Amino acid sequence: MLPSDAPWDYLVIGSGIAGLTFALRVADSGRVAIVTKDRTDESNSSYAQGGVATVWSPEDSFESHAADTIRAGAGLCHEDVVEMVVHEGPDRIRELIALGTRFDSHLTGDAVEYDLGREGGHSRRRVLHAGDLTGQEIVRALSVAVRRHPSVHLLEGVLAVDLLMDRRAAQPTCWGAYVYDRATGDVRTLRARATALCSGGAGKVYLYTTNPDVATGDGVAIAYRAGAAVGNMEFFQFHPTCLFHPQAKSFLISEALRGEGARLRAPDGRLFMPGYHPDAELAPRDVVARAIDHEMKVHGYECVYLDITHQPATFLAERFPHILQRCRELGIDITREWIPVVPAAHYMCGGVVTDRDGRAHIGRLYAAGEVAMTGLHGANRLASNSLLEGLVFGHRAGTHARALLERDATAPPPMPQWNPGTAVNSDESVVVTQNWDEVRRTMWNFVGIVRSDRRLERARKRIAMLQEEIREYYWDFLVTGDLLELRNIATVAALIVRSALMRRESRGLHYTIDYPERDDAWRRDTIISMSDS
């Protein structure tokens, strides 16, 4: 049941690491509502296996972490943002530990030593982890703290529909959002003095993804419709190793296995990665994903294999207990057998454009985590920098929002209640199912790991047609959760295609056979907004 229409101080859309961090940062200064469309712990953050990267060891340095991030980002990282994030990372990790996050560690004498992993693109061991369920452990600790705070109210099963906008001032301003309650079917008006988009990624825009079902790009879509700038949407990261098994849906095989020496093999046992990059399996993700894609297409393989059988069974049971157990449930013993893997859509490097404090180009609107384009990732995210970004920008955005509200007591203006017009209940739900499937298949077939102008143009035309069908359906029938998510993935799909057509080079995660080389004339962010349409 949604609360009354009395305004909130802070509205947080999403309950991953960025949203929970933001909420904790502002909780002592006002009333906070967190809306999340599923359970609080159902987010991309919770499914992050590998860990969180930060400078923790005396053998490591901020300069090294920054250099690795910039190298992976293929020339598009904002270097000032990279420096800021890597320097602030250790403090955010200490706060997590103080909240009770249980990273893997051991005692050396009387001192606690944290176990540090290494992943692709990293030149040092700097990835703190909790087995192979790091995201789940961090979300657990943050959720406990949030639930204990009397000023924070968790509203589960609630979807954001659109932002509440006041366009009368020189700068358009956000004052909350219309939200849909799955339990009642009602759309309510939640006004707030500051709103934070922390809604995560958009992996469900593709047919095959490592993401959970909630990852439908809602934050990017509603921010774009409100007039916010969106950037670098062409850079969608495909994780190289998703488990290939008919009974496994979206099960990720962590990059940390390759950090511990796992090798990629063709079905005949051939090690193919040394032919693609000098770092072989530890090359950046875009390189590894394209190599696997190329091997599969050239040779007609259904999948390739990840081999970690050289590691002792005891080590695998301790370091990767979740992956070991899940594979055994499916009849694969990773201590003795190779793991069948394929690439799958994994992480959205673009998103709502923000500054260093997480501010969008709309007044009183913030964005943090995967939904945001902060400049940290550039054209390709370095492994395990995603949780770090969510922590740093959730904290920074919360700090800025708190200061804003403490010096400015302006209350939200009256906003119109949701008006369904002449919409009626739908008796044609098959339309939603059909269009959902078409969007995702179109994106997988034409806007995947390797692209071309011809494929992108086909995708643009088909998605535009689908958007028109969805638009008509949206206004004719009462909204449902499935319809809202379909509307959003179609919007995000169109933004990805439009951005990809604009970039006439290959860089990072965007590879096109029409422009196969990097061209520094295009060394700039791809920024689009409704006003450009």
C-alpha positions in Angstrom: 0.0 0.0 0.0 1.4 3.4 -1.0 1.5 6.1 1.6 -0.4 9.4 1.5 0.3 12.1 -1.1 2.3 14.2 1.5 5.6 15.1 -0.1 8.8 13.4 0.7 12.2 15.0 1.1 13.9 12.4 -1.0 12.6 9.9 -3.5 15.0 7.1 -4.6 14.1 5.0 -7.6 15.8 1.7 -7.3 17.3 -0.4 -4.5 20.7 -1.5 -5.7 24.0 -0.4 -4.3 23.8 3.2 -5.5 20.2 3.7 -4.3 20.8 2.2 -0.9 24.0 4.2 -0.5 22.2 7.4 -1.5 19.4 6.7 1.0 21.7 6.1 3.9 23.6 9.3 3.1 20.5 11.5 3.3 18.4 9.5 5.9 19.4 11.7 8.8 18.2 14.9 7.1 14.7 14.0 6.0 12.0 11.5 5.0 13.2 9.0 2.3 11.0 6.8 0.1 12.7 4.0 -1.9 10.6 2.6 -4.6 11.7 -0.7 -6.1 9.7 -2.7 -8.6 10.5 -6.1 -7.1 12.0 -7.0 -3.8 14.6 -4.7 -2.3 17.4 -7.3 -2.9 16.4 -8.0 -6.6 18.8 -5.8 -8.6 21.8 -6.0 -10.9 23.9 -5.2 -7.8 22.8 -8.4 -6.1 23.9 -10.5 -9.0 27.4 -9.1 -9.2 29.7 -12.1 -8.6 33.3 -11.0 -9.0 33.7 -8.2 -6.5 34.5 -4.5 -6.1 37.7 -3.0 -7.3 39.7 -0.6 -5.1 43.2 0.2 -4.1 43.8 -1.8 -0.9 47.2 -3.5 -1.1 50.5 -1.7 -0.4 51.7 -3.1 -3.8 48.9 -1.3 -5.6 48.4 2.4 -6.3 45.8 4.9 -7.3 47.8 5.7 -10.4 47.8 2.0 -11.4 44.0 1.6 -10.9 43.4 4.9 -12.8 45.6 3.8 -15.7 43.9 0.4 -16.0 40.5 2.1 -16.0 41.5 4.6 -18.7 43.2 1.9 -20.8 40.0 -0.2 -20.8 37.9 2.8 -21.5 39.5 3.2 -25.0 40.1 6.9 -24.8 36.7 8.1 -23.6 37.1 8.0 -19.8 36.8 11.4 -18.2 40.2 11.4 -16.4 39.2 13.7 -13.6 36.2 11.4 -12.8 38.5 8.4 -12.9 41.0 10.0 -10.5 38.2 11.0 -8.1 36.5 7.6 -8.0 39.7 5.6 -7.4 40.8 7.9 -4.7 37.5 7.9 -2.9 37.0 4.1 -3.3 38.8 2.9 -0.2 36.8 5.2 2.2 33.6 3.8 0.7 34.8 0.2 1.3 35.7 1.0 4.9 32.1 2.3 5.4 30.8 -1.0 4.0 33.0 -3.0 6.3 31.8 -0.8 9.2 28.2 -1.7 8.2 29.0 -5.4 8.5 29.9 -6.4 4.9 31.8 -9.7 5.1 34.5 -9.6 2.5 36.6 -12.7 2.3 39.6 -12.4 4.6 42.0 -14.3 6.8 44.1 -13.5 9.9 47.7 -12.7 9.7 48.8 -12.6 13.3 46.2 -10.3 14.9 45.6 -8.4 11.7 42.7 -9.0 9.2 44.0 -9.4 5.7 41.4 -9.2 2.9 41.7 -11.6 0.0 42.2 -9.7 -3.3 41.3 -11.1 -6.7 42.5 -10.1 -10.1 40.2 -9.7 -13.1 40.6 -8.9 -16.8 42.2 -5.5 -17.5 43.6 -5.1 -14.0 47.4 -5.0 -13.6 47.2 -5.8 -9.8 45.1 -7.8 -7.4 42.6 -5.3 -6.1 39.2 -6.9 -6.2 37.6 -7.4 -2.8 35.0 -10.2 -2.8 32.6 -12.3 -0.8 33.1 -15.7 -2.4 31.4 -15.3 -5.7 28.3 -13.5 -4.4 29.9 -10.2 -3.6 27.0 -8.0 -4.7 24.5 -10.0 -2.7 26.6 -9.6 0.4 27.0 -5.8 -0.1 23.3 -5.4 -0.7 22.5 -7.4 2.4 24.6 -5.2 4.6 23.2 -2.0 3.1 19.6 -3.3 3.3 19.9 -4.1 7.0 21.1 -0.6 7.7 18.4 1.0 5.5 15.6 -1.1 7.1 16.7 -0.1 10.6 16.6 3.6 9.8 13.3 5.2 10.9 13.3 7.8 8.2 13.6 5.4 5.3 10.5 3.7 3.9 10.8 0.9 1.4 8.0 0.6 -1.1 8.4 -2.8 -2.9 6.5 -3.8 -6.0 6.3 -0.2 -7.2 7.4 1.0 -10.6 8.3 4.6 -11.7 6.1 5.7 -14.6 7.4 9.2 -15.4 9.0 12.1 -13.6 7.0 15.0 -12.2 8.3 18.0 -14.1 7.9 21.7 -13.6 9.1 23.5 -16.8 8.1 27.0 -15.9 11.6 28.0 -14.5 14.7 28.6 -16.5 15.9 25.1 -15.7 13.2 22.4 -15.8 12.9 20.8 -12.4 11.9 17.4 -11.1 9.6 17.1 -8.1 9.2 13.4 -7.8 7.5 10.8 -10.0 4.3 9.0 -11.0 4.5 5.5 -9.7 2.6 2.3 -10.4 1.7 -0.1 -7.6 1.7 -3.7 -8.8 -0.5 -4.8 -5.9 -3.4 -2.5 -6.5 -2.9 -1.3 -10.2 -3.0 2.3 -9.0 -0.8 5.1 -10.3 0.0 7.6 -7.6 1.8 10.9 -7.4 4.9 10.8 -5.2 6.2 14.4 -4.8 9.7 14.9 -3.5 12.2 17.7 -3.0 15.0 15.7 -4.5 14.8 12.6 -6.7 17.6 10.0 -7.3 17.5 7.6 -10.3 19.3 4.5 -9.2 17.3 2.0 -11.3 20.2 0.0 -12.7 20.8 -1.3 -16.2 19.0 -2.5 -19.3 20.2 -6.0 -20.1 16.6 -7.2 -20.9 16.7 -5.0 -24.1 18.7 -8.0 -25.5 17.4 -11.6 -26.0 20.3 -13.1 -24.0 21.6 -11.4 -20.9 23.2 -12.0 -17.5 20.8 -9.5 -16.0 17.7 -10.3 -13.9 14.2 -9.5 -15.3 14.1 -6.1 -13.6 16.8 -4.7 -15.8 14.6 -2.9 -18.4 16.3 0.5 -18.5 13.5 2.3 -16.7 15.6 5.2 -15.4 17.2 6.0 -18.7 13.8 5.9 -20.5 11.9 8.1 -18.0 14.8 10.6 -17.7 15.0 10.9 -21.5 11.3 11.4 -21.8 11.6 14.2 -19.2 14.3 16.0 -21.2 17.5 14.8 -19.6 20.6 14.3 -21.7 21.6 10.7 -22.3 25.1 9.7 -23.3 27.2 6.8 -24.8 24.3 4.4 -25.2 26.2 2.6 -28.1 28.6 1.1 -25.5 26.8 -1.9 -24.2 29.1 -4.4 -22.6 28.6 -8.1 -23.4 30.0 -10.4 -20.7 32.2 -13.0 -22.4 31.1 -15.9 -20.2 27.5 -16.7 -19.6 26.8 -20.3 -18.9 25.5 -22.1 -22.0 22.9 -24.7 -20.8 19.2 -25.1 -21.6 18.2 -25.1 -18.0 20.3 -22.1 -17.0 18.7 -18.7 -17.4 21.1 -15.7 -17.3 23.7 -17.4 -15.1 27.0 -15.6 -15.1 30.4 -17.3 -14.9 32.4 -14.7 -13.2 35.4 -13.0 -14.8 37.2 -13.9 -11.5 37.7 -17.4 -12.8 39.9 -16.1 -15.6 41.7 -14.0 -12.9 42.5 -17.3 -11.2 43.9 -18.8 -14.4 40.9 -20.2 -16.3 41.6 -20.6 -20.0 39.2 -20.3 -22.9 39.2 -23.3 -25.2 37.5 -24.2 -28.5 35.5 -27.5 -28.5 38.6 -29.3 -29.8 40.6 -28.0 -26.9 42.5 -25.3 -28.8 43.5 -22.2 -26.7 42.4 -19.3 -28.9 42.8 -16.1 -26.8 46.6 -15.7 -27.3 45.8 -15.1 -31.0 43.6 -12.1 -30.2 45.5 -10.2 -27.4 48.8 -10.5 -25.6 47.0 -10.7 -22.2 45.0 -13.6 -23.5 42.1 -14.4 -21.1 43.0 -11.3 -19.0 42.3 -8.9 -21.9 39.5 -6.3 -21.4 36.0 -7.7 -21.8 35.3 -6.2 -25.2 38.3 -8.0 -26.6 37.4 -11.3 -25.1 33.7 -11.1 -26.0 34.5 -10.3 -29.7 37.1 -13.1 -29.8 34.5 -15.6 -28.6 31.9 -14.2 -31.0 34.3 -14.5 -33.9 35.3 -18.1 -33.0 31.7 -19.1 -32.8 30.7 -17.5 -36.1 33.7 -18.6 -38.1 33.7 -22.2 -36.9 30.0 -22.7 -36.3 30.4 -23.5 -32.6 27.4 -23.4 -30.3 29.6 -22.3 -27.5 33.2 -22.3 -26.3 34.6 -23.6 -23.0 36.2 -22.2 -19.9 38.7 -24.5 -18.3 39.7 -24.1 -14.6 40.4 -27.8 -13.9 44.0 -27.0 -13.1 42.9 -25.5 -9.7 42.4 -27.8 -6.7 38.8 -28.7 -5.9 39.2 -27.3 -2.4 40.2 -23.9 -3.8 37.3 -23.8 -6.2 34.9 -24.8 -3.4 36.2 -21.9 -1.2 36.6 -19.2 -3.9 33.6 -20.0 -6.2 31.1 -21.9 -4.1 28.0 -20.6 -5.8 29.3 -21.3 -9.4 30.5 -24.7 -8.3 27.1 -25.6 -6.8 25.0 -24.3 -9.7 27.1 -26.1 -12.3 26.9 -29.3 -10.3 23.1 -29.0 -10.2 23.2 -28.9 -14.0 25.5 -31.9 -14.3 28.8 -30.0 -14.8 31.7 -30.7 -12.4 34.0 -27.7 -12.9 36.8 -29.4 -11.0 37.1 -31.9 -13.8 35.1 -30.6 -16.8 35.2 -27.5 -19.0 32.3 -25.0 -18.6 30.3 -24.2 -21.7 30.0 -20.5 -22.2 28.7 -17.8 -24.6 28.7 -14.0 -24.5 25.6 -12.2 -23.2 24.5 -8.6 -22.7 25.8 -7.5 -19.3 26.3 -3.9 -18.6 25.2 -0.5 -19.9 28.2 1.9 -20.0 26.0 4.8 -21.1 23.1 6.4 -19.4 21.8 9.6 -17.9 24.5 12.2 -18.2 25.6 13.5 -14.8 28.3 15.7 -13.3 30.8 14.7 -10.5 28.1 15.0 -7.9 25.6 12.8 -9.7 23.5 15.7 -10.9 21.5 15.3 -14.1 20.7 18.3 -16.4 17.3 18.6 -14.8 17.0 20.5 -11.5 16.8 18.4 -8.3 17.3 15.2 -10.3 20.3 12.9 -9.5 21.4 9.6 -11.1 23.9 7.1 -9.8 25.0 3.6 -10.6 24.5 1.8 -13.9 21.7 4.2 -14.9 24.2 7.1 -15.1 26.9 8.1 -17.6 29.4 9.7 -15.3 32.5 9.4 -17.5 34.1 6.7 -15.4 33.8 3.8 -17.9 34.3 5.5 -21.2 33.8 3.1 -24.1 34.3 -0.1 -22.0 33.9 -0.7 -18.3 36.9 -2.2 -16.4 35.8 -5.3 -14.5 34.5 -4.7 -10.9 34.4 -0.9 -11.3 30.6 -1.0 -11.4 30.0 -1.6 -7.7 32.7 1.0 -7.0 31.0 3.6 -9.1 27.6 2.9 -7.4 29.2 3.4 -4.0 31.1 6.6 -4.9 28.3 8.3 -6.8 25.5 7.2 -4.5 27.5 8.8 -1.7 28.4 12.0 -3.7 24.9 12.5 -5.0 23.4 12.0 -1.5 25.9 14.5 -0.1 25.0 17.1 -2.7 21.2 16.5 -2.3 21.4 16.8 1.4 23.3 20.1 1.3 20.8 21.4 -1.3 17.8 20.6 0.9 19.4 21.9 4.0 19.9 25.4 2.5 16.7 25.4 0.4 13.5 24.6 2.2 11.3 25.0 -1.0 8.4 22.4 -0.9 7.3 20.6 -4.1 4.5 22.5 -5.9 1.1 20.9 -6.5 1.2 18.4 -9.3 -1.7 16.9 -11.3 -2.9 13.5 -10.3 -2.5 10.7 -12.8 -5.2 10.8 -15.5 -5.9 7.6 -17.4 -8.2 9.4 -19.8 -10.4 6.9 -21.7 -8.1 4.0 -21.2 -9.7 0.6 -20.5 -8.4 -2.8 -19.3 -6.7 -4.6 -22.1 -8.0 -7.8 -23.7 -5.0 -8.0 -26.0 -2.1 -8.7 -23.7 -0.5 -10.9 -26.4 0.5 -7.6 -28.1 2.8 -6.8 -25.2 4.3 -10.2 -25.3 4.9 -10.2 -29.0 6.4 -6.7 -29.1 8.6 -7.5 -26.1 10.0 -10.5 -27.9 10.5 -8.5 -31.2 12.4 -5.7 -29.6 14.8 -8.1 -27.9 15.4 -10.3 -30.9 15.9 -7.3 -33.2 18.5 -5.9 -30.8 20.3 -9.3 -30.5 20.4 -9.9 -34.2 21.3 -6.4 -35.5 22.8 -4.4 -32.6 25.0 -7.0 -30.9 28.7 -7.5 -30.4 29.6 -6.8 -34.1 27.5 -4.3 -36.0 27.1 -2.7 -39.5 25.2 0.3 -40.9 22.9 -2.0 -42.7 22.0 -4.0 -39.6 21.6 -0.9 -37.5 19.3 0.8 -40.1 17.1 -2.3 -40.2 16.9 -2.2 -36.4 16.1 1.5 -36.4 13.2 1.1 -38.8 11.8 -2.0 -37.0 12.1 -0.5 -33.5 10.5 2.8 -34.7 7.5 0.8 -36.0 7.3 -1.1 -32.7 7.4 2.1 -30.7 4.4 3.5 -32.6 2.5 0.3 -31.9 3.5 0.5 -28.2 2.5 4.2 -28.1 -1.0 3.5 -29.4 -1.4 0.6 -27.0 -0.1 2.7 -24.0 -2.8 5.4 -24.5 -5.6 3.0 -25.3 -5.3 0.7 -22.3 -4.7 1.0 -18.5 -1.0 0.6 -17.6 0.4 -2.6 -16.2 3.9 -3.4 -15.1 4.6 -5.4 -18.3 3.4 -2.5 -20.5 5.6 0.0 -18.6 8.7 -2.1 -19.0 8.0 -2.8 -22.7 7.6 1.0 -23.3 11.0 1.5 -21.6 13.0 -1.2 -23.3 11.7 0.1 -26.7 12.9 3.6 -25.8 16.3 2.3 -24.6 16.6 0.2 -27.8 16.0 3.2 -30.0 18.6 5.2 -28.0 21.2 2.5 -28.4 20.6 2.2 -32.2 20.6 6.0 -32.7 23.8 6.4 -30.8 25.5 3.5 -32.7 24.5 5.0 -36.0 26.1 8.3 -35.0 29.5 6.8 -34.1 31.4 6.2 -37.4 34.3 4.3 -35.9 35.0 1.2 -33.8 35.9 1.9 -30.2 35.6 -0.1 -27.1 32.3 -1.9 -27.0 31.1 -0.5 -30.3 32.5 -2.5 -33.2 31.2 -2.0 -36.7 32.5 -3.7 -39.9 31.8 -0.5 -41.9 34.3 1.5 -39.8 36.6 -1.2 -38.2 39.3 1.2 -37.0 39.4 3.7 -34.2 39.3 7.3 -35.4 40.2 10.0 -32.9 38.0 12.5 -34.8 35.3 10.6 -32.9 37.0 10.8 -29.5 34.0 12.4 -27.8 30.9 11.3 -26.0 27.7 10.6 -27.9 25.1 12.9 -26.2 21.4 13.0 -27.2 18.2 14.4 -25.8 14.6 14.8 -26.7 15.3 18.3 -27.9 17.6 16.8 -30.6 14.8 14.6 -32.0 
